[in-house]
Amino acid sequence: MTPGIDTPGIDYEEIEKSSRFVELKKRHRSFVFPLAIGFLVWYLAYVLLADYAHDFMAARVWGNITIGLILGLLQFVSTFAITMAYVSYANRRIDPLAVELRAELENHEGAKP
């Protein structure tokens, strides 16, 4: 038996069905999926505008700054904003429950004969 691969005494399938684990998955998915879909729509809109709306994207806003350049830079800004939002959300809503579940599993694993 390889250490860490198969832990006797812990029924992982039962844990996956537990209400706390289901809640953990629900919290994660309820944040990640909508945000990922939103970002993909935003990214695809940018790509489509860049490919099919040349005049719009080339419109100058200020000096040599174009709408395309601003939207491209906003892609980076939105990526960092999403990362910061996820870290904040995870710290508040996901990690505390994950820590409880991990501690429970470690206590169960340490209590085995």
Buried (B, 14 or more C-beta within 10 A) or exposed (E): EEEEEEBEEBEEEEBEEEEEBEEBEEBBEEBBEEBEEEBEEBEEEBEEBBEEEEEEBEEEEEEEEBBBBEBEEEEEEBEEEBEEEBEEBBEEBBBEBBEEBEEEBEEBEEEEE
